[in-house]
Amino acid sequence: MYAIVKAGSKQQKVAVGDVIEIDLVEGKRGSTAGTSVTLPVVLLVDGEKVTATGLDKASVSAEVVGGTKGPKIIIQKYKNKTGYKKRQGHRQHYTQVKVTAINA
């Protein structure tokens, strides 16, 4: 059994026991370890049975493992013949969660 869940602006395929990275959960980075999170279900697959409608009661329970950071992204701006150049970096913060149960 697996489910497609919506976490922030992304959708991910999860099964029980999977550890996934989702957008930062409220609270400080990494300090919410051990708390439980409920993720809404978009699609539910149980063997041959696929459920895409009437998923108001379905949810995925997950436990927060900790906080992580994504890869470093370099942003560079440059304008020709003016001497203008700007370099900036960004590293997105994520929350790692472990899926504990899929409630149908």
N, C-alpha and C positions, 0 to 999 in steps of 0.2 A: 504494500500500500504506500502510495506517495501522494503528495499534494503540491499544487502550485500556490504559493502564498505571496501576498503583496506586503512589502516592507519598505516604507518610504515611497520612492518613485520607481522602484524596481520590483520585478517579479522573479521568484526563484523556485526551483524544484527542490523539495525537501522530503526526507523520509525520517523515521524515528532513529535517533542516534547521530544524525548529521550535525556538523558544526559549520555554521555559515556566518558570513559577515553582512550586517545590515547597517543602515544609516544610524548615526549616533542616537542612542536612547536618552531620554531626559535624565538630568542629573550630571554629575561630573564624570569625566572619563575614567573608566575602570573602577570607580568606587561603588557601583551598583552590582558587583559580582555576587551571584547567589540568588538574586531576585528572579521572579518569574515574569515572562512577557507573553502576551497573547497576540498572535498574528492572524489577520483575516485570510480566509481561503478563497481563491478564485476558481480553482478546478480541483476535483478529488478523483483519484483513480484507485480502484480496488480490484485488481485482477482484470477481468474483462469489463467490469462496470465503470463507466465514466460519468461523473456527475458534474454538471456545469451550472445548473439552475437550482434555486431553492437552498442556497448555502448560507442562509442567515444564521442558522444554529451551529454550523460547522466552524471549527477553529483549530489552530495549532498552538499547543503549549510549548514554550521554550524557556530555558534557564540561561541567564546571562553568565558567560564565562569570564569576560574581561573586555578591555578596550585594545584596539590595534590602530595602526596607521597604514594608509595606502601608499602607493609608490609616489616618489617626488616628481612633480610636474614642473617643468621650467617654462615660464612665460616670458617671451622676449618681444619688445616693441622697438621698431627702428624706422626712422624717417630719413630718406635719402637727402643728402646735401645740406642738412640743417644742423648736424651735430647732435641730434636727439636720439638717444637710445636708452632703453629701460629694461632691466632684467629683474624678474620676480619669480619666486618659487612658491609652491603650494603643496601641502600634504594633507589629504582628507582623513578625518578621524572616523573610525567605524567601531561598532560594538559586535563582539563575537558572541553568538548564542548557540546552545546545543538543544536540538529538538528532542523533547521528552515524550510527547504524545500527540496523536492526530485524532481529534474528536469529531466524529461524523454526526 
